[in-house]
Amino acid sequence: MDYGKLHFRIVEILNEKGISKNRICKDLDIPRANFNRYCRDQFQRVDSLLVCKLCAYLNISAGELLEYRPAGEDKA
């Protein structure tokens, strides 16, 4: 059964704030390969420390960062 998926709005938020992936990875000491997997929604588990780092750095809530997409409602 398909329960839907979580979508990280990282790319959209970085674009809105004018922050590059390189900059945020460097500032938060996040390996770029790992960060890219979250940007592409290709993660298996959510790292709570990463979510906290991103929320603090971007001054947003977890609800602004993560979005639930029900099955069949994929937005490319």
C-alpha positions in Angstrom: 0.0 0.0 0.0 1.3 3.5 -0.9 0.9 5.8 2.1 2.4 8.9 0.4 5.7 10.5 1.1 7.4 13.3 2.9 8.8 16.1 0.8 11.6 18.4 2.1 11.0 21.9 0.7 14.7 22.7 1.0 15.3 23.7 -2.6 12.3 26.0 -2.7 13.3 27.7 0.6 16.9 28.1 -0.4 15.8 29.7 -3.7 13.4 32.1 -1.8 16.2 33.1 0.6 19.0 33.3 -2.0 21.1 30.7 -0.2 23.3 28.2 -2.2 23.5 24.5 -1.4 27.3 24.9 -1.0 26.8 27.7 1.5 24.4 25.9 3.8 26.4 22.6 3.6 29.5 24.5 4.6 27.8 26.5 7.4 26.1 23.5 8.9 28.9 21.0 8.2 26.6 18.7 6.2 28.1 16.4 3.6 26.9 17.6 0.2 26.0 14.1 -1.0 23.7 13.5 2.0 22.1 17.0 1.6 21.4 16.3 -2.0 19.5 13.1 -1.1 17.2 15.2 1.1 16.8 17.8 -1.7 15.7 15.0 -4.1 13.5 13.3 -1.5 15.6 10.2 -1.8 16.1 9.5 2.0 15.0 6.5 4.0 14.9 8.1 7.4 14.6 11.6 8.6 17.5 12.9 10.7 16.0 14.9 13.5 19.3 16.8 14.1 19.4 17.8 10.4 15.8 19.1 10.7 16.7 21.1 13.7 19.8 22.5 12.1 17.9 23.5 9.0 15.0 25.1 10.9 17.4 27.1 13.1 19.6 28.2 10.2 16.7 29.1 7.9 14.6 30.5 10.7 11.6 28.4 9.8 9.4 25.8 11.5 9.5 22.0 10.8 6.1 22.4 9.2 7.5 24.9 6.7 10.4 22.5 5.9 8.5 19.2 5.6 5.4 18.6 3.6 3.3 15.4 3.5 2.2 14.3 0.0 -0.6 11.7 -0.1 -0.3 8.8 -2.5 -1.0 9.9 -6.1 -0.5 13.6 -5.4 3.1 13.8 -6.4 4.2 17.3 -7.4 7.4 17.2 -9.5 
